[in-house]
Structures are given as C-alpha cells and as structure tokens.
Amino acid sequence: MHDYEHLFIRHDDFKIIKGSELIAKYSFGTKTAKHLFCKNCGIKSFYQPRSHPDSYSINLKCVEGPPKIRNVVNFDGKYD
C-alpha cells in the first residue's frame, strides 16, 4: 500500500524548483503512466497517470502546508 492522496495539477501549473536530478522514472504494463520517485528515499511524490494525461498526480502527503481540498472523490482502484 502506498498511502497516496492524489491532487491533480495541470502540467502548466507544475514546476520542479529543486532536486530534479534526484527523480527517477518507472513505467510498466501499457507504459502510459510514468511513475516518478526519489532516487534517495524511494518516495513517489508525483506521477503522470493514464487517467489524466494533461496533469500530474501529486501525493498530497508529500506537500508541506497543503491547500484546502474542496472536492474529494473516493476511488476503489479500478480503472474502467
């Protein structure tokens, strides 16, 4: 279990300001999703999901002082 809380951020609104050299990428299956993780600690702080090709999914648990979330969608893990 990843204990991941998704917050979708459009590509145009996302910028890595420090540490991009520490990010590694992993893909499997259809190779559509791009799973990005820290080379040092292994945490998956964000990734490119298949379901939202124009956005990254940010792990809200990795955000210091996260924004207030107005819309929460429960998801059972099945992709239709």
N, C-alpha and C positions, 0 to 999 in steps of 0.2 A: 504494500500500500504506500502511495506517495504522499498522502495528506496534502493535496494540492488544491488550492482555491483559485479558480480561474477568474481573471479580469481581462477582458479582451480590449486591446489597444490597437487602433489603426496604425499601420506602418508609418504613415506620415507624422504621427504623434509620438513616435517612439525613437529614442536616441540613446545609444550607449555612450556614456561620457568618460568612462574609465574602465580598464581591465578587459577590453575586447580580445586581447591576445590570450586570455585565460579561458575562452569559451571554445568548447569542442562540440561537434555536431554528430548525431547518430540518426540513421533512418532505417526502417525495416518494413517488411510487408510490401505495400504499394509504393513506398519511398516518397509518398506525398507529404506526410508530416515530417517536419525537421525538429528533432528533439535536441535542444541545446543545454549543455550543462557545464559546470565549472570543472576545469582540469585539476584543480587543487582539492576541492572538497566533495565533488560529485553532485552537488545540489542542482536540481533542474529549476532554475528561476524563471525561465520563459521558454516558449517553443512556438513553432509555426504549425498550427493544427490544420488538418484536412477540412474541417468544418467551417473555418473562417479564413479563406485564402488571402484576404486583404488585411488581416490583423494578426498580431501575436497574442498568445495567451500568457499572461503574466501570473506567476504564482504570488497571489496576494500575501501569502505568509512570508514572503521574502522582501516585502515593502515596508520600509520604516515610515511610520506615520501615514498609513494607507488612507485613501479617500473614503468618504461615506458612500456605501453602496446603496443605490435606490431600487435596484431590481435584482432579485435573487432567483435563479432558476435551478431547481433540483434536477439532476441528471443521473440516470441509472447506469450509465457507461455503455449503453448500446447505441450504435451508430446506424441509423437507417438510411 
